[in-house]
Amino acid sequence: ITDSPRLDEPLSHIKTPSLILSGKNDTIVPPANLEFLAARLPHNHSMLLDAEHRVWEEAVDKYNDMIISWLDGDYLSFEKA
């Protein structure tokens, strides 16, 4: 996260809706990274899942539901004109 301040400006210009998923018990990429991205990406949906680093294996049902919903059109509600 010490290098992340260099991303402040570029992230604020990304207009593509972004889904940010992270494990709330992740010690490799801590939840602070999700919070950092969520605070800077203007069109995002972020969620901490009950998992460690491998959310796709440790919270498989919720992870799959989020991905499927996002691809099925949920991203549209995070788009801005």
Order of alpha helices (4+ residues) and beta strands (2+ residues): alpha-beta-alpha-beta-alpha-alpha
